[in-house]
Amino acid sequence: MSGGIDSTVSALLLLEQGYEVIGVTFRTYDSMKESCIAKEKGCCTIESIMEAKHNAERMGFEHRIVDFRDTFKRCVIQNFIDEYMSGRTPNPCVLCNSTIKWGEMLHLADELGCDYIATGHYARIAERDGHVYLATAADTKKDQTYFLWMLTEEQLRRTIFPLGDLTKNQVREIARQHGYEKLATKRESQEICFIPDDDYRAFLRANVPDYYERVHAGEYVDAEGKVLGMHEGFVNYTIGQRKGLGIALGHPAYVTHIDAASNRVTLGSNDDLFATELSCRPLGRPITIASCSEASSSLMAKVRYRSRAVPVKSSIINHQSQISSLIFSEPIWGITPGQSVVLYQDNLVVGGGIII
């Protein structure tokens, strides 16, 4: 329970369906540290933890606060730092869901004697050919399967998504009907929970001990390697970025490539950001790559949460290097190393990988 509307309504629905509910809220980072001293927001703050506890007490079930800060720092925050310092753009929610929200929580569920864990994610679970799959939510605008692709079949078998068949508007109405008017009208945060004011650059400066030794001015270059000007350090840029480059070329310029080793940032046109192929690792879960290839005509891929899924033309697996290549039927904009590519067949998540 995060203290927000989705987990609160999920608990309400579970109670109505006759489940015995134990609410759990966990701390994953210390928002009061100097590096995170900006405004309190999102999940895991003291305010949200206390609101979750209050909502559980109001509904009449047990509530526990669990401290996962050490594990979160070691697994999620360190990966976030390492990826950015390597010139990639990570998606910490994907890793947090698999290692913390499911990995650690299932251990806790066993300790508490719980058969299932339930969350307020907009997703569903479906069975096909004896396997359990993650399936897209009824509300396609809120569907969160992109962030959940790393969940294993074992984890899914013990998961309930109470909101999977509902739209966000229906969830808000349920909250109102149960007297949670404040939650029903509360604005949702889209920021990374442990990044104050959504400023990842300031977070890196505060949390990388040798930041200024590793991050310094470097060259902007074009696709041919011609020097165009100077930038402020490779970690300050992401693929597809146009604003805040600090360089005037007489035409719109976009970041098309980041090379951390040489501290060079490549600039190009918007057209240069379209590609029909990517490499990633790993690819697959729970169906085999062979079946992915055989079903390529119906296989779709998303490379960003808000992006449109596009058809996969073919997939090639190098079993020795564990690197997969995907070729698409049409160009995709802004393929970004560190982000996830998620594979769908019909409305089922059938695989995924981290783009390299």
C-alpha positions in Angstrom: 0.0 0.0 0.0 1.5 3.3 -1.1 -1.2 5.5 0.4 -2.5 6.4 -3.1 -5.8 5.7 -4.7 -4.9 2.6 -6.6 -3.6 0.5 -3.7 -6.4 1.8 -1.5 -9.1 0.8 -3.9 -7.4 -2.5 -4.5 -7.7 -3.3 -0.8 -11.3 -2.2 -0.8 -12.1 -4.6 -3.6 -10.2 -7.5 -2.1 -12.2 -7.1 1.2 -15.5 -7.0 -0.7 -14.4 -10.3 -2.5 -13.9 -12.0 0.9 -10.1 -12.0 1.1 -8.3 -11.7 4.4 -6.0 -8.7 3.8 -2.8 -7.6 5.4 -1.5 -4.2 4.2 2.2 -3.7 3.7 4.0 -0.4 3.0 7.7 -0.4 2.6 10.5 2.1 2.8 12.8 1.9 -0.2 14.8 5.1 0.2 15.4 7.8 2.9 13.8 10.9 1.5 15.2 13.0 4.4 18.9 12.5 3.5 20.7 15.5 2.1 20.7 14.1 -1.4 16.9 13.8 -1.3 16.0 16.9 0.8 13.7 18.4 -1.9 10.0 18.2 -1.7 8.4 15.0 -0.3 6.4 13.3 -2.9 5.3 9.9 -4.3 5.4 6.6 -2.5 7.7 5.7 0.4 7.7 9.2 2.0 6.8 9.4 5.7 3.6 11.2 4.7 2.5 8.5 2.2 3.4 5.7 4.7 1.3 7.2 7.4 -1.6 7.7 5.0 -1.4 4.0 4.0 -1.4 3.0 7.6 -4.4 5.3 8.3 -6.3 3.8 5.3 -5.6 0.3 6.5 -6.8 1.0 10.0 -9.9 2.7 8.5 -10.7 -0.5 6.6 -10.1 -2.6 9.6 -7.1 -4.8 8.7 -3.5 -5.2 9.9 -0.9 -2.9 8.4 2.9 -3.4 8.5 5.8 -1.1 7.6 8.8 -2.9 6.2 12.2 -1.4 5.7 13.8 -2.5 2.3 16.1 0.5 2.0 19.3 -1.5 2.1 18.1 -3.9 -0.6 16.7 -1.1 -2.7 19.9 1.0 -2.5 22.0 -2.1 -3.4 19.8 -3.3 -6.3 17.8 -0.4 -7.7 19.6 2.8 -6.9 23.1 1.4 -7.6 21.9 0.1 -10.9 20.4 3.5 -11.7 23.7 5.1 -11.0 25.8 2.6 -12.8 23.7 2.7 -16.0 23.7 6.5 -16.2 27.5 6.6 -15.5 27.9 4.1 -18.4 26.0 6.4 -20.9 22.7 4.5 -20.7 19.2 5.6 -19.5 17.8 3.1 -17.0 14.2 2.4 -16.0 14.4 1.7 -12.3 10.7 0.8 -11.9 11.2 -2.4 -14.0 14.0 -3.6 -11.7 12.2 -2.5 -8.5 9.0 -4.4 -9.5 10.9 -7.7 -10.0 13.4 -7.5 -7.1 11.5 -5.5 -4.4 7.7 -5.4 -5.0 7.6 -9.1 -6.0 11.0 -10.6 -5.0 11.1 -9.3 -1.4 7.3 -9.2 -0.9 6.8 -12.8 -1.8 9.3 -13.8 0.9 7.3 -11.6 3.4 4.0 -13.2 2.1 5.4 -16.6 3.0 6.4 -15.4 6.5 2.9 -14.0 7.0 1.2 -17.1 5.6 -0.4 -15.2 2.7 -1.2 -17.1 -0.5 -1.1 -14.1 -2.8 0.2 -10.6 -3.1 -1.9 -7.9 -4.7 -1.0 -4.5 -6.0 -2.7 -1.5 -7.6 -1.0 -1.9 -11.0 -3.2 -1.8 -14.1 -2.5 -5.2 -15.5 -4.1 -8.6 -15.7 -3.1 -12.3 -15.6 -4.1 -14.9 -18.2 -3.5 -18.5 -18.8 -2.6 -20.1 -22.2 -1.2 -23.6 -23.0 -0.6 -24.3 -19.3 1.4 -21.1 -18.7 0.5 -18.0 -16.8 1.1 -14.7 -18.6 1.0 -11.0 -17.8 -1.9 -9.5 -19.8 -2.6 -5.9 -20.7 -5.2 -4.0 -18.6 -8.7 -3.1 -19.7 -7.7 0.6 -19.5 -5.1 0.8 -22.3 -4.1 4.4 -21.3 -3.1 3.2 -17.8 -1.8 -0.3 -18.7 1.5 -0.9 -16.8 2.6 -4.2 -18.2 5.6 -2.4 -19.8 7.0 -2.0 -16.2 6.2 -5.6 -15.2 7.7 -7.7 -17.9 10.4 -9.1 -15.7 8.0 -10.9 -13.4 8.4 -14.6 -13.5 5.6 -17.2 -14.1 6.0 -18.3 -10.5 5.5 -14.7 -9.3 2.5 -14.2 -11.5 0.8 -17.4 -10.2 0.7 -15.7 -6.7 -0.4 -12.3 -7.9 -3.8 -10.6 -8.0 -4.4 -7.3 -9.9 -7.7 -6.1 -8.6 -7.7 -3.1 -11.0 -7.0 -5.0 -14.2 -10.5 -4.9 -15.5 -11.2 -1.3 -14.4 -10.6 2.1 -15.9 -9.0 4.9 -13.9 -12.3 6.7 -13.9 -14.0 3.7 -12.4 -11.4 3.5 -9.7 -11.9 7.1 -8.8 -15.6 6.5 -8.6 -15.1 3.6 -6.3 -12.9 5.7 -4.1 -15.6 8.4 -3.9 -18.3 5.9 -3.1 -16.3 4.7 -0.1 -15.6 8.2 1.2 -12.1 8.7 -0.2 -12.8 12.0 -2.0 -9.4 13.4 -1.4 -7.7 10.4 -3.0 -10.2 10.5 -5.9 -9.1 14.0 -6.8 -5.4 13.8 -5.9 -3.0 14.4 -8.8 -0.7 11.5 -9.6 3.1 11.8 -9.7 4.9 10.5 -12.8 8.4 11.0 -11.3 10.9 8.5 -10.2 10.2 8.0 -6.4 13.8 8.5 -5.2 14.7 11.4 -7.5 13.9 14.8 -5.9 12.1 17.3 -8.2 12.7 14.8 -11.1 16.3 16.1 -11.4 18.4 12.9 -11.9 21.5 15.1 -12.7 21.5 16.6 -9.2 20.9 13.1 -7.8 24.0 11.8 -9.6 26.1 14.7 -8.5 25.1 14.1 -4.9 25.5 10.3 -4.9 28.6 9.5 -7.1 31.7 10.1 -5.0 34.0 10.7 -8.0 31.4 12.4 -10.1 33.6 15.4 -11.2 36.5 13.1 -12.1 34.3 11.1 -14.4 32.0 13.9 -15.7 33.4 16.9 -17.4 33.2 18.9 -20.6 33.4 16.9 -23.8 32.7 17.1 -27.5 29.5 17.3 -29.5 30.0 15.5 -32.8 27.9 14.7 -35.8 27.4 11.2 -37.3 30.7 11.5 -39.2 32.6 12.5 -36.1 33.0 16.2 -36.9 33.2 18.3 -33.8 30.3 20.7 -33.5 30.9 22.2 -30.1 31.3 21.4 -26.4 28.9 19.8 -23.9 28.8 19.7 -20.1 29.4 15.9 -19.6 27.7 12.9 -21.1 25.5 12.0 -18.1 23.5 15.3 -18.7 22.0 14.0 -21.9 19.5 11.3 -23.0 18.7 9.9 -26.4 16.1 12.1 -28.2 16.9 15.2 -26.1 16.5 18.5 -28.0 16.2 21.2 -25.3 19.0 22.3 -23.0 21.8 21.3 -25.3 23.5 24.7 -25.0 24.5 24.8 -28.7 23.1 26.6 -31.7 23.5 25.0 -35.1 21.0 26.9 -37.0 18.6 23.9 -37.1 17.0 21.6 -34.6 19.5 19.1 -33.1 18.8 15.9 -31.2 21.0 13.6 -29.1 21.3 10.4 -31.2 24.2 8.6 -29.4 26.1 8.8 -26.1 29.6 7.4 -25.8 30.6 7.4 -22.1 34.1 6.1 -22.8 35.1 9.0 -25.1 32.7 11.5 -23.4 31.3 12.3 -26.9 27.6 13.1 -27.5 26.4 12.7 -31.1 23.9 15.2 -32.5 21.7 14.7 -35.5 18.2 15.3 -36.9 14.9 13.9 -35.8 15.1 11.5 -38.7 18.3 10.1 -37.4 16.4 8.8 -34.3 14.4 6.3 -36.3 15.7 2.7 -36.5 14.3 -0.7 -37.5 16.6 -2.8 -35.4 17.9 -3.1 -31.8 19.9 -5.5 -29.7 19.0 -6.5 -26.1 19.5 -9.0 -23.3 17.9 -11.2 -22.2 14.9 -11.9 -24.4 12.1 -14.3 -23.6 9.7 -15.3 -20.9 7.9 -17.6 -20.7 7.6 -18.8 -24.4 10.6 -19.8 -26.3 12.5 -17.6 -28.8 11.7 -20.2 -31.5 8.0 -19.7 -31.0 8.6 -15.9 -31.1 10.2 -16.3 -34.5 7.5 -18.6 -35.8 4.9 -16.1 -34.6 6.7 -13.0 -35.7 3.7 -11.9 -37.8 1.7 -11.4 -34.6 4.6 -10.3 -32.3 4.5 -6.6 -31.3 7.2 -4.6 -29.4 7.2 -1.5 -27.3 10.5 0.4 -26.5 9.0 3.1 -24.3 6.1 3.1 -21.9 4.1 5.7 -23.9 5.2 4.5 -27.3 3.0 2.6 -29.8 3.6 -1.1 -30.2 5.0 -2.0 -33.6 5.2 -5.3 -35.5 8.3 -7.5 -35.1 9.6 -8.7 -38.5 12.1 -11.2 -37.1 14.2 -12.1 -34.0 17.7 -13.6 -33.8 19.2 -15.1 -30.7 22.9 -15.5 -30.1 22.8 -18.2 -27.5 26.5 -17.9 -26.8 26.5 -14.2 -26.0 22.9 -14.2 -24.8 22.3 -11.1 -27.0 19.1 -10.9 -29.0 18.4 -8.8 -32.1 15.0 -7.6 -33.1 14.1 -6.3 -36.6 10.9 -4.3 -36.9 8.5 -3.9 -39.8 8.6 -0.1 -39.5 11.0 2.4 -38.0 10.9 3.2 -34.3 11.8 6.5 -32.8 14.2 6.9 -29.9 15.5 3.4 -29.2 17.5 4.0 -26.0 20.1 1.8 -24.4 19.2 0.9 -20.8 15.4 1.1 -21.5 13.3 -2.0 -21.9 11.9 -3.6 -25.1 8.7 -5.6 -24.3 7.2 -8.2 -26.6 3.4 -8.7 -26.9 1.4 -11.4 -28.6 -2.2 -10.4 -28.7 -2.6 -8.9 -25.3 0.0 -11.1 -23.6 3.5 -10.2 -22.5 5.7 -13.0 -24.0 9.2 -11.6 -23.5 11.4 -8.6 -23.0 14.9 -7.4 -22.6 17.2 -4.4 -21.8 18.3 -2.5 -24.9 22.0 -2.4 -25.4 
